[in-house]
Amino acid sequence: MPEYVITPPPQAALAVAGGGAFPVRRIFCVGRNYAAHAREMGADPDREPPFFFSKPADALLTREADMPYPPMTEDLHHEMELVAAIGTGGADIPESRALDHVWGYAAGLDMTRRDLQGQAKKEGKPWEMGKGFDASAPTGELAPAARIGHPAKGAIELRVNGAVRQKSDLSQLIWSVAETIAYLSRLVRLAPGDLIFTGTPEGVAAVRRGDLLEGQIEAVGSVRTRIV
Ligand code: MN
């Protein structure tokens, strides 16, 4: 052990449904991966190559903790997403073997300061501060693929204060989880502990302090947070 000059940070982790914890290394996110969401964002939903951005691992918000309304925004949006957790790393992973690298799946929220993201887009600047801020990734328990398999279809839904805001099906993903892993692993060597937020369906909208967000993905799990 080196003699650290400050206290090392705690290991970011997700609780595993049924017990145990999954240590989280990096969080990759896919942009515009449902055609109807690409359209609502004013983009062309044609099958362009997938593109990625990141959040720091300590942006995770777990165990249904409250999410503090973040600073420097007046337009905090929810994006309900399927999260794939990488158990076995690799580079240049072929699509046919990609799902072997997934340890499990969770329901997650890619919370977005839409005003900062929009301004960055307009000015050709990085999205980082629109996306990778503190507590920007509320995520539910991780369900092992060994138990639930690899969901290619199934309802994905987000309710805000009990009313349905986002509702789609995993079959509507433009780039499947396997295709996404294959593509991303050509850009970076994936490592055990990496999470991939696979993109949001349509219906993204603003939330306010006091709102209760409850997301559900069929056969995967749920995510829940209150904005405070
Ligand atoms: Mn997203």
py3Dmol code that shows the C-alpha trace and the ligand (Angstrom):
import py3Dmol

protein = """\
ATOM      1  CA  MET A   1       0.000   0.000   0.000  1.00  0.00           C
ATOM      2  CA  PRO A   2       1.423   3.415  -0.909  1.00  0.00           C
ATOM      3  CA  GLU A   3       1.326   6.036   1.782  1.00  0.00           C
ATOM      4  CA  TYR A   4      -1.556   8.144   0.485  1.00  0.00           C
ATOM      5  CA  VAL A   5      -1.234  11.814   1.318  1.00  0.00           C
ATOM      6  CA  ILE A   6      -5.005  12.224   1.590  1.00  0.00           C
ATOM      7  CA  THR A   7      -7.659   9.655   2.540  1.00  0.00           C
ATOM      8  CA  PRO A   8      -8.482   7.539  -0.555  1.00  0.00           C
ATOM      9  CA  PRO A   9     -12.050   8.067  -1.821  1.00  0.00           C
ATOM     10  CA  PRO A  10     -14.693   5.463  -0.994  1.00  0.00           C
ATOM     11  CA  GLN A  11     -15.350   2.844  -3.710  1.00  0.00           C
ATOM     12  CA  ALA A  12     -18.503   3.716  -5.681  1.00  0.00           C
ATOM     13  CA  ALA A  13     -20.785   0.670  -5.780  1.00  0.00           C
ATOM     14  CA  LEU A  14     -24.243  -0.610  -6.658  1.00  0.00           C
ATOM     15  CA  ALA A  15     -26.194  -2.920  -4.373  1.00  0.00           C
ATOM     16  CA  VAL A  16     -26.916  -6.270  -6.003  1.00  0.00           C
ATOM     17  CA  ALA A  17     -30.469  -7.605  -5.758  1.00  0.00           C
ATOM     18  CA  GLY A  18     -30.192 -10.637  -3.506  1.00  0.00           C
ATOM     19  CA  GLY A  19     -27.076  -9.415  -1.726  1.00  0.00           C
ATOM     20  CA  GLY A  20     -23.565  -8.177  -2.301  1.00  0.00           C
ATOM     21  CA  ALA A  21     -22.207  -5.069  -3.955  1.00  0.00           C
ATOM     22  CA  PHE A  22     -20.868  -4.313  -7.447  1.00  0.00           C
ATOM     23  CA  PRO A  23     -17.880  -1.920  -7.432  1.00  0.00           C
ATOM     24  CA  VAL A  24     -18.261   0.768 -10.089  1.00  0.00           C
ATOM     25  CA  ARG A  25     -15.303   1.966 -12.140  1.00  0.00           C
ATOM     26  CA  ARG A  26     -16.553   4.270 -14.932  1.00  0.00           C
ATOM     27  CA  ILE A  27     -19.955   5.362 -16.208  1.00  0.00           C
ATOM     28  CA  PHE A  28     -20.405   5.565 -19.966  1.00  0.00           C
ATOM     29  CA  CYS A  29     -23.647   6.872 -21.453  1.00  0.00           C
ATOM     30  CA  VAL A  30     -25.036   6.499 -24.967  1.00  0.00           C
ATOM     31  CA  GLY A  31     -26.682   9.532 -26.573  1.00  0.00           C
ATOM     32  CA  ARG A  32     -29.866   9.416 -28.698  1.00  0.00           C
ATOM     33  CA  ASN A  33     -30.454   5.674 -28.695  1.00  0.00           C
ATOM     34  CA  TYR A  34     -34.240   5.689 -29.170  1.00  0.00           C
ATOM     35  CA  ALA A  35     -35.517   7.207 -32.429  1.00  0.00           C
ATOM     36  CA  ALA A  36     -38.468   9.005 -30.814  1.00  0.00           C
ATOM     37  CA  HIS A  37     -36.164  10.677 -28.270  1.00  0.00           C
ATOM     38  CA  ALA A  38     -33.678  11.698 -30.990  1.00  0.00           C
ATOM     39  CA  ARG A  39     -36.610  13.341 -32.796  1.00  0.00           C
ATOM     40  CA  GLU A  40     -37.847  15.177 -29.685  1.00  0.00           C
ATOM     41  CA  MET A  41     -34.301  16.563 -29.257  1.00  0.00           C
ATOM     42  CA  GLY A  42     -34.374  17.872 -32.819  1.00  0.00           C
ATOM     43  CA  ALA A  43     -31.901  15.283 -34.135  1.00  0.00           C
ATOM     44  CA  ASP A  44     -32.092  12.905 -37.066  1.00  0.00           C
ATOM     45  CA  PRO A  45     -32.843   9.418 -35.726  1.00  0.00           C
ATOM     46  CA  ASP A  46     -31.124   7.702 -38.642  1.00  0.00           C
ATOM     47  CA  ARG A  47     -28.726   5.015 -37.628  1.00  0.00           C
ATOM     48  CA  GLU A  48     -25.597   7.114 -37.191  1.00  0.00           C
ATOM     49  CA  PRO A  49     -22.816   5.449 -35.207  1.00  0.00           C
ATOM     50  CA  PRO A  50     -23.541   5.563 -31.463  1.00  0.00           C
ATOM     51  CA  PHE A  51     -21.845   8.328 -29.488  1.00  0.00           C
ATOM     52  CA  PHE A  52     -20.828   8.401 -25.865  1.00  0.00           C
ATOM     53  CA  PHE A  53     -20.267  10.685 -22.916  1.00  0.00           C
ATOM     54  CA  SER A  54     -19.299   9.939 -19.321  1.00  0.00           C
ATOM     55  CA  LYS A  55     -20.260  10.658 -15.767  1.00  0.00           C
ATOM     56  CA  PRO A  56     -17.873  10.197 -12.848  1.00  0.00           C
ATOM     57  CA  ALA A  57     -18.511   7.012 -10.831  1.00  0.00           C
ATOM     58  CA  ASP A  58     -19.252   9.068  -7.733  1.00  0.00           C
ATOM     59  CA  ALA A  59     -22.211  10.682  -9.542  1.00  0.00           C
ATOM     60  CA  LEU A  60     -24.102   7.493  -8.607  1.00  0.00           C
ATOM     61  CA  LEU A  61     -27.005   7.958  -6.218  1.00  0.00           C
ATOM     62  CA  THR A  62     -28.101   4.640  -4.749  1.00  0.00           C
ATOM     63  CA  ARG A  63     -30.503   3.025  -2.260  1.00  0.00           C
ATOM     64  CA  GLU A  64     -33.357   5.339  -3.257  1.00  0.00           C
ATOM     65  CA  ALA A  65     -31.616   8.314  -1.675  1.00  0.00           C
ATOM     66  CA  ASP A  66     -33.023  11.801  -2.248  1.00  0.00           C
ATOM     67  CA  MET A  67     -31.469  13.806  -5.081  1.00  0.00           C
ATOM     68  CA  PRO A  68     -30.577  17.395  -4.176  1.00  0.00           C
ATOM     69  CA  TYR A  69     -31.704  19.784  -6.933  1.00  0.00           C
ATOM     70  CA  PRO A  70     -28.360  20.658  -8.560  1.00  0.00           C
ATOM     71  CA  PRO A  71     -26.934  24.166  -8.776  1.00  0.00           C
ATOM     72  CA  MET A  72     -26.605  26.320 -11.925  1.00  0.00           C
ATOM     73  CA  THR A  73     -29.715  25.021 -13.681  1.00  0.00           C
ATOM     74  CA  GLU A  74     -33.377  25.880 -14.064  1.00  0.00           C
ATOM     75  CA  ASP A  75     -34.136  22.915 -16.332  1.00  0.00           C
ATOM     76  CA  LEU A  76     -33.306  19.589 -14.668  1.00  0.00           C
ATOM     77  CA  HIS A  77     -34.565  16.716 -16.855  1.00  0.00           C
ATOM     78  CA  HIS A  78     -35.063  13.007 -16.222  1.00  0.00           C
ATOM     79  CA  GLU A  79     -33.839  10.375 -18.694  1.00  0.00           C
ATOM     80  CA  MET A  80     -34.940   6.847 -17.780  1.00  0.00           C
ATOM     81  CA  GLU A  81     -32.449   4.203 -18.959  1.00  0.00           C
ATOM     82  CA  LEU A  82     -31.414   0.553 -18.924  1.00  0.00           C
ATOM     83  CA  VAL A  83     -27.970   0.222 -17.334  1.00  0.00           C
ATOM     84  CA  ALA A  84     -25.619  -2.626 -18.275  1.00  0.00           C
ATOM     85  CA  ALA A  85     -22.827  -3.504 -15.824  1.00  0.00           C
ATOM     86  CA  ILE A  86     -19.603  -4.920 -17.251  1.00  0.00           C
ATOM     87  CA  GLY A  87     -18.226  -7.915 -15.336  1.00  0.00           C
ATOM     88  CA  THR A  88     -15.463  -8.942 -17.748  1.00  0.00           C
ATOM     89  CA  GLY A  89     -13.382  -6.359 -19.546  1.00  0.00           C
ATOM     90  CA  GLY A  90     -11.985  -6.303 -23.053  1.00  0.00           C
ATOM     91  CA  ALA A  91     -11.181  -4.337 -26.184  1.00  0.00           C
ATOM     92  CA  ASP A  92     -12.502  -4.997 -29.698  1.00  0.00           C
ATOM     93  CA  ILE A  93     -15.227  -7.237 -28.320  1.00  0.00           C
ATOM     94  CA  PRO A  94     -17.182  -8.898 -31.149  1.00  0.00           C
ATOM     95  CA  GLU A  95     -20.922  -8.287 -31.043  1.00  0.00           C
ATOM     96  CA  SER A  96     -21.538 -12.045 -30.915  1.00  0.00           C
ATOM     97  CA  ARG A  97     -19.649 -12.314 -27.599  1.00  0.00           C
ATOM     98  CA  ALA A  98     -20.548  -8.901 -26.138  1.00  0.00           C
ATOM     99  CA  LEU A  99     -23.278 -10.071 -23.769  1.00  0.00           C
ATOM    100  CA  ASP A 100     -20.836 -12.518 -22.141  1.00  0.00           C
ATOM    101  CA  HIS A 101     -19.146  -9.400 -20.727  1.00  0.00           C
ATOM    102  CA  VAL A 102     -22.284  -8.182 -18.933  1.00  0.00           C
ATOM    103  CA  TRP A 103     -22.597  -9.100 -15.254  1.00  0.00           C
ATOM    104  CA  GLY A 104     -26.036  -7.622 -14.768  1.00  0.00           C
ATOM    105  CA  TYR A 105     -28.589  -4.891 -15.425  1.00  0.00           C
ATOM    106  CA  ALA A 106     -30.210  -2.077 -13.482  1.00  0.00           C
ATOM    107  CA  ALA A 107     -32.670   0.762 -13.948  1.00  0.00           C
ATOM    108  CA  GLY A 108     -31.024   4.174 -13.889  1.00  0.00           C
ATOM    109  CA  LEU A 109     -31.697   7.863 -14.431  1.00  0.00           C
ATOM    110  CA  ASP A 110     -29.357   9.995 -16.556  1.00  0.00           C
ATOM    111  CA  MET A 111     -30.303  13.281 -14.891  1.00  0.00           C
ATOM    112  CA  THR A 112     -29.465  16.218 -17.134  1.00  0.00           C
ATOM    113  CA  ARG A 113     -29.080  19.970 -16.697  1.00  0.00           C
ATOM    114  CA  ARG A 114     -30.775  20.492 -20.077  1.00  0.00           C
ATOM    115  CA  ASP A 115     -30.150  24.237 -20.171  1.00  0.00           C
ATOM    116  CA  LEU A 116     -26.387  23.761 -19.690  1.00  0.00           C
ATOM    117  CA  GLN A 117     -26.325  20.879 -22.190  1.00  0.00           C
ATOM    118  CA  GLY A 118     -28.252  22.922 -24.756  1.00  0.00           C
ATOM    119  CA  GLN A 119     -25.943  25.897 -24.357  1.00  0.00           C
ATOM    120  CA  ALA A 120     -22.879  23.638 -24.726  1.00  0.00           C
ATOM    121  CA  LYS A 121     -24.319  22.049 -27.891  1.00  0.00           C
ATOM    122  CA  LYS A 122     -24.969  25.452 -29.395  1.00  0.00           C
ATOM    123  CA  GLU A 123     -21.433  26.640 -28.656  1.00  0.00           C
ATOM    124  CA  GLY A 124     -19.739  23.376 -29.678  1.00  0.00           C
ATOM    125  CA  LYS A 125     -18.491  22.864 -26.109  1.00  0.00           C
ATOM    126  CA  PRO A 126     -18.382  19.621 -24.075  1.00  0.00           C
ATOM    127  CA  TRP A 127     -21.617  18.348 -22.446  1.00  0.00           C
ATOM    128  CA  GLU A 128     -19.767  17.449 -19.277  1.00  0.00           C
ATOM    129  CA  MET A 129     -21.340  19.991 -16.929  1.00  0.00           C
ATOM    130  CA  GLY A 130     -24.805  19.305 -18.317  1.00  0.00           C
ATOM    131  CA  LYS A 131     -24.448  15.602 -17.602  1.00  0.00           C
ATOM    132  CA  GLY A 132     -21.682  14.644 -15.172  1.00  0.00           C
ATOM    133  CA  PHE A 133     -22.632  16.626 -12.072  1.00  0.00           C
ATOM    134  CA  ASP A 134     -22.995  15.437  -8.469  1.00  0.00           C
ATOM    135  CA  ALA A 135     -25.753  12.862  -7.860  1.00  0.00           C
ATOM    136  CA  SER A 136     -26.655  12.894 -11.578  1.00  0.00           C
ATOM    137  CA  ALA A 137     -26.983   9.104 -11.821  1.00  0.00           C
ATOM    138  CA  PRO A 138     -29.671   7.689  -9.491  1.00  0.00           C
ATOM    139  CA  THR A 139     -29.527   3.920 -10.023  1.00  0.00           C
ATOM    140  CA  GLY A 140     -31.443   0.977  -8.585  1.00  0.00           C
ATOM    141  CA  GLU A 141     -30.246  -2.454  -7.511  1.00  0.00           C
ATOM    142  CA  LEU A 142     -28.262  -4.518  -9.990  1.00  0.00           C
ATOM    143  CA  ALA A 143     -29.930  -7.737 -11.178  1.00  0.00           C
ATOM    144  CA  PRO A 144     -27.457 -10.497 -12.127  1.00  0.00           C
ATOM    145  CA  ALA A 145     -27.647 -11.639 -15.769  1.00  0.00           C
ATOM    146  CA  ALA A 146     -27.148 -15.149 -14.388  1.00  0.00           C
ATOM    147  CA  ARG A 147     -30.661 -14.805 -12.944  1.00  0.00           C
ATOM    148  CA  ILE A 148     -32.553 -12.542 -15.399  1.00  0.00           C
ATOM    149  CA  GLY A 149     -30.716 -13.202 -18.676  1.00  0.00           C
ATOM    150  CA  HIS A 150     -30.129 -10.392 -21.191  1.00  0.00           C
ATOM    151  CA  PRO A 151     -33.346  -8.413 -21.749  1.00  0.00           C
ATOM    152  CA  ALA A 152     -33.833  -7.404 -25.399  1.00  0.00           C
ATOM    153  CA  LYS A 153     -37.454  -6.381 -24.923  1.00  0.00           C
ATOM    154  CA  GLY A 154     -39.698  -5.343 -22.070  1.00  0.00           C
ATOM    155  CA  ALA A 155     -41.440  -2.213 -20.821  1.00  0.00           C
ATOM    156  CA  ILE A 156     -39.330   0.728 -19.656  1.00  0.00           C
ATOM    157  CA  GLU A 157     -41.321   3.363 -17.815  1.00  0.00           C
ATOM    158  CA  LEU A 158     -40.875   6.415 -15.600  1.00  0.00           C
ATOM    159  CA  ARG A 159     -43.545   7.911 -13.365  1.00  0.00           C
ATOM    160  CA  VAL A 160     -43.276  11.350 -11.805  1.00  0.00           C
ATOM    161  CA  ASN A 161     -45.592  11.817  -8.803  1.00  0.00           C
ATOM    162  CA  GLY A 162     -47.478   8.730  -9.993  1.00  0.00           C
ATOM    163  CA  ALA A 163     -48.129   9.979 -13.556  1.00  0.00           C
ATOM    164  CA  VAL A 164     -46.451   8.192 -16.486  1.00  0.00           C
ATOM    165  CA  ARG A 165     -43.881  10.491 -18.134  1.00  0.00           C
ATOM    166  CA  GLN A 166     -41.795   8.064 -20.188  1.00  0.00           C
ATOM    167  CA  LYS A 167     -43.009   4.754 -21.588  1.00  0.00           C
ATOM    168  CA  SER A 168     -41.347   2.612 -24.219  1.00  0.00           C
ATOM    169  CA  ASP A 169     -39.876  -0.826 -24.783  1.00  0.00           C
ATOM    170  CA  LEU A 170     -36.268  -2.015 -24.765  1.00  0.00           C
ATOM    171  CA  SER A 171     -36.870  -3.405 -28.263  1.00  0.00           C
ATOM    172  CA  GLN A 172     -36.911   0.230 -29.460  1.00  0.00           C
ATOM    173  CA  LEU A 173     -33.188   0.750 -28.736  1.00  0.00           C
ATOM    174  CA  ILE A 174     -31.456   1.859 -31.954  1.00  0.00           C
ATOM    175  CA  TRP A 175     -28.186   0.207 -30.858  1.00  0.00           C
ATOM    176  CA  SER A 176     -28.704  -2.977 -28.848  1.00  0.00           C
ATOM    177  CA  VAL A 177     -26.659  -3.593 -25.693  1.00  0.00           C
ATOM    178  CA  ALA A 178     -24.447  -6.044 -27.629  1.00  0.00           C
ATOM    179  CA  GLU A 179     -23.877  -3.571 -30.482  1.00  0.00           C
ATOM    180  CA  THR A 180     -23.181  -0.772 -28.000  1.00  0.00           C
ATOM    181  CA  ILE A 181     -20.579  -2.840 -26.122  1.00  0.00           C
ATOM    182  CA  ALA A 182     -18.919  -3.914 -29.378  1.00  0.00           C
ATOM    183  CA  TYR A 183     -18.719  -0.294 -30.564  1.00  0.00           C
ATOM    184  CA  LEU A 184     -17.605   1.212 -27.241  1.00  0.00           C
ATOM    185  CA  SER A 185     -14.923  -1.455 -26.792  1.00  0.00           C
ATOM    186  CA  ARG A 186     -13.315  -0.251 -30.013  1.00  0.00           C
ATOM    187  CA  LEU A 187     -12.967   3.235 -28.477  1.00  0.00           C
ATOM    188  CA  VAL A 188     -11.810   2.190 -24.995  1.00  0.00           C
ATOM    189  CA  ARG A 189     -10.805  -1.047 -23.294  1.00  0.00           C
ATOM    190  CA  LEU A 190     -13.801  -1.894 -21.140  1.00  0.00           C
ATOM    191  CA  ALA A 191     -13.033  -2.950 -17.584  1.00  0.00           C
ATOM    192  CA  PRO A 192     -14.865  -4.860 -14.863  1.00  0.00           C
ATOM    193  CA  GLY A 193     -16.979  -2.370 -12.937  1.00  0.00           C
ATOM    194  CA  ASP A 194     -17.843  -0.156 -15.916  1.00  0.00           C
ATOM    195  CA  LEU A 195     -21.497   0.830 -16.299  1.00  0.00           C
ATOM    196  CA  ILE A 196     -23.178   1.705 -19.582  1.00  0.00           C
ATOM    197  CA  PHE A 197     -26.331   3.867 -19.529  1.00  0.00           C
ATOM    198  CA  THR A 198     -27.921   2.781 -22.806  1.00  0.00           C
ATOM    199  CA  GLY A 199     -29.976   5.869 -23.640  1.00  0.00           C
ATOM    200  CA  THR A 200     -33.449   7.194 -22.921  1.00  0.00           C
ATOM    201  CA  PRO A 201     -36.767   6.837 -24.718  1.00  0.00           C
ATOM    202  CA  GLU A 202     -38.952   9.861 -25.490  1.00  0.00           C
ATOM    203  CA  GLY A 203     -40.815  11.889 -22.899  1.00  0.00           C
ATOM    204  CA  VAL A 204     -37.924  13.621 -21.160  1.00  0.00           C
ATOM    205  CA  ALA A 205     -39.087  16.648 -19.192  1.00  0.00           C
ATOM    206  CA  ALA A 206     -38.266  18.929 -16.300  1.00  0.00           C
ATOM    207  CA  VAL A 207     -38.656  18.050 -12.629  1.00  0.00           C
ATOM    208  CA  ARG A 208     -39.010  20.269  -9.570  1.00  0.00           C
ATOM    209  CA  ARG A 209     -38.114  20.038  -5.911  1.00  0.00           C
ATOM    210  CA  GLY A 210     -40.506  17.653  -4.195  1.00  0.00           C
ATOM    211  CA  ASP A 211     -41.112  15.473  -7.272  1.00  0.00           C
ATOM    212  CA  LEU A 212     -40.966  11.699  -6.758  1.00  0.00           C
ATOM    213  CA  LEU A 213     -39.361   9.790  -9.657  1.00  0.00           C
ATOM    214  CA  GLU A 214     -40.136   6.080  -9.939  1.00  0.00           C
ATOM    215  CA  GLY A 215     -38.685   4.117 -12.836  1.00  0.00           C
ATOM    216  CA  GLN A 216     -39.358   0.509 -13.719  1.00  0.00           C
ATOM    217  CA  ILE A 217     -37.881  -1.845 -16.301  1.00  0.00           C
ATOM    218  CA  GLU A 218     -39.727  -5.101 -16.829  1.00  0.00           C
ATOM    219  CA  ALA A 219     -37.767  -8.128 -15.524  1.00  0.00           C
ATOM    220  CA  VAL A 220     -34.846  -5.880 -14.495  1.00  0.00           C
ATOM    221  CA  GLY A 221     -35.765  -3.675 -11.569  1.00  0.00           C
ATOM    222  CA  SER A 222     -36.590  -0.190 -10.428  1.00  0.00           C
ATOM    223  CA  VAL A 223     -35.068   3.166  -9.496  1.00  0.00           C
ATOM    224  CA  ARG A 224     -36.586   5.685  -7.131  1.00  0.00           C
ATOM    225  CA  THR A 225     -35.561   9.139  -5.942  1.00  0.00           C
ATOM    226  CA  ARG A 226     -37.176  12.301  -4.652  1.00  0.00           C
ATOM    227  CA  ILE A 227     -35.864  15.676  -5.786  1.00  0.00           C
ATOM    228  CA  VAL A 228     -35.161  17.821  -2.724  1.00  0.00           C
TER     229      VAL A 228
END
"""
ligand_1 = """\
1
MN
Mn -29.228 9.732 -21.532
"""
view = py3Dmol.view(width=600, height=400)
view.addModel(protein, "pdb")
view.setStyle({"model": 0}, {"cartoon": {"style": "trace"}})
view.addModel(ligand_1, "xyz")
view.setStyle({"model": 1}, {"stick": {}})
view.zoomTo()
view.show()
